[in-house]
Amino acid sequence: LVARPGASRTMRILVWILSAAAVALTTAKTPLFTLLCVPPALWILRLLPHRQGRDGARFPFAMATLAGLMAAMVIVPVSSATRDLLFKYSFGDVGFLTFASMIDRTTTMWPNAFALIAGDHNGLEWALGRGLGGIGSAQTIFEPLDTNTADNMFVFLYVTFGASCIVFGFAIFSRFRAVHRENGERFLLFFALAACILTLGLATNVIESIVPAIALGILAGKASSSQILDGRRVTTRSVQPPDRDTATIVSRA
């Protein structure tokens, strides 16, 4: 709604400010970060020139934005300096918005997630992961004492699938160029979905959240679609006309 071209600029800015204020009151920082990042990025993309069938400046900017968000999603949980950085600036809270939850993730949640692999004493798990149920809600049944929600999409996918979690990255980025060249509005839609998923993935595992998981499935479907412009699959198999008996039955009906 904020990035729709048909709405007035005043209305879009008003909706954005009211939405940010409403989310801020919930003290949920991840949705607030999404709201502060995605709509401005969409505004910038709409200002950049776009020509049908060409990349222009819009495509590189969009891909750089998504790549930066994905890099942050990976670097934040694995960086050894993250903990010290958040502790150093934890006094800079803004009203009721604090960094306490992020500090808890860096000191407890994420280290314990990687410790699940180390605790199994199986070197192959660093490459192959623990498998389905190795982290997340399923642990409440099989490993209640080691339950870990991951609180990061990369952490959840890596502990589950190991190095093969890179497939999800390919699913997010695949066919963006084709979408951009065929349909500019559809490209902006896919960009918004990907940006929302990556920003939410900084502090949620996404996979166990219903709406973000559906959005991730839509992006994965984009990777296997043979026709982006019309949003439906087109095959090269010709349609054979009905035989004479079938045509007679249909005409009589």
PEURZI-V176247 format. One record per residue. RES is the residue in three letters. OMEGA is omega as a letter, one per 20 degrees, with the letter a starting at -180 (* if undefined). Layout:
{{RES,OMEGA} {RES,OMEGA}}
//
This chain:
{{LEU,a} {VAL,a} {ALA,a} {ARG,a} {PRO,a} {GLY,a} {ALA,r} {SER,a} {ARG,a} {THR,a} {MET,a} {ARG,r} {ILE,r} {LEU,r} {VAL,a} {TRP,a} {ILE,r} {LEU,r} {SER,r} {ALA,r} {ALA,r} {ALA,r} {VAL,r} {ALA,r} {LEU,r} {THR,a} {THR,r} {ALA,a} {LYS,a} {THR,r} {PRO,r} {LEU,r} {PHE,r} {THR,a} {LEU,a} {LEU,a} {CYS,a} {VAL,a} {PRO,r} {PRO,r} {ALA,r} {LEU,r} {TRP,a} {ILE,r} {LEU,r} {ARG,r} {LEU,a} {LEU,a} {PRO,r} {HIS,r} {ARG,a} {GLN,r} {GLY,r} {ARG,a} {ASP,a} {GLY,a} {ALA,a} {ARG,a} {PHE,r} {PRO,r} {PHE,a} {ALA,a} {MET,r} {ALA,r} {THR,a} {LEU,r} {ALA,r} {GLY,r} {LEU,r} {MET,r} {ALA,r} {ALA,a} {MET,r} {VAL,a} {ILE,a} {VAL,a} {PRO,a} {VAL,a} {SER,r} {SER,a} {ALA,a} {THR,a} {ARG,a} {ASP,a} {LEU,a} {LEU,r} {PHE,a} {LYS,a} {TYR,a} {SER,r} {PHE,a} {GLY,r} {ASP,r} {VAL,a} {GLY,a} {PHE,r} {LEU,a} {THR,r} {PHE,a} {ALA,a} {SER,r} {MET,r} {ILE,r} {ASP,r} {ARG,a} {THR,a} {THR,a} {THR,a} {MET,a} {TRP,r} {PRO,r} {ASN,r} {ALA,r} {PHE,r} {ALA,r} {LEU,r} {ILE,a} {ALA,a} {GLY,r} {ASP,r} {HIS,r} {ASN,a} {GLY,a} {LEU,a} {GLU,r} {TRP,r} {ALA,a} {LEU,a} {GLY,a} {ARG,a} {GLY,a} {LEU,a} {GLY,a} {GLY,r} {ILE,r} {GLY,a} {SER,a} {ALA,a} {GLN,r} {THR,r} {ILE,a} {PHE,a} {GLU,a} {PRO,a} {LEU,a} {ASP,a} {THR,a} {ASN,a} {THR,r} {ALA,r} {ASP,r} {ASN,a} {MET,r} {PHE,a} {VAL,a} {PHE,a} {LEU,a} {TYR,a} {VAL,a} {THR,a} {PHE,a} {GLY,a} {ALA,r} {SER,r} {CYS,r} {ILE,r} {VAL,r} {PHE,r} {GLY,r} {PHE,a} {ALA,a} {ILE,a} {PHE,a} {SER,r} {ARG,r} {PHE,a} {ARG,r} {ALA,r} {VAL,a} {HIS,a} {ARG,a} {GLU,a} {ASN,a} {GLY,a} {GLU,r} {ARG,r} {PHE,r} {LEU,r} {LEU,r} {PHE,r} {PHE,a} {ALA,r} {LEU,a} {ALA,a} {ALA,r} {CYS,a} {ILE,a} {LEU,r} {THR,r} {LEU,a} {GLY,r} {LEU,a} {ALA,r} {THR,a} {ASN,r} {VAL,a} {ILE,a} {GLU,r} {SER,a} {ILE,a} {VAL,r} {PRO,r} {ALA,r} {ILE,r} {ALA,r} {LEU,r} {GLY,r} {ILE,r} {LEU,r} {ALA,r} {GLY,r} {LYS,a} {ALA,a} {SER,a} {SER,r} {SER,r} {GLN,a} {ILE,a} {LEU,a} {ASP,r} {GLY,r} {ARG,a} {ARG,r} {VAL,r} {THR,a} {THR,a} {ARG,a} {SER,r} {VAL,a} {GLN,r} {PRO,a} {PRO,r} {ASP,a} {ARG,a} {ASP,r} {THR,a} {ALA,r} {THR,a} {ILE,a} {VAL,a} {SER,r} {ARG,r} {ALA,*}}
//
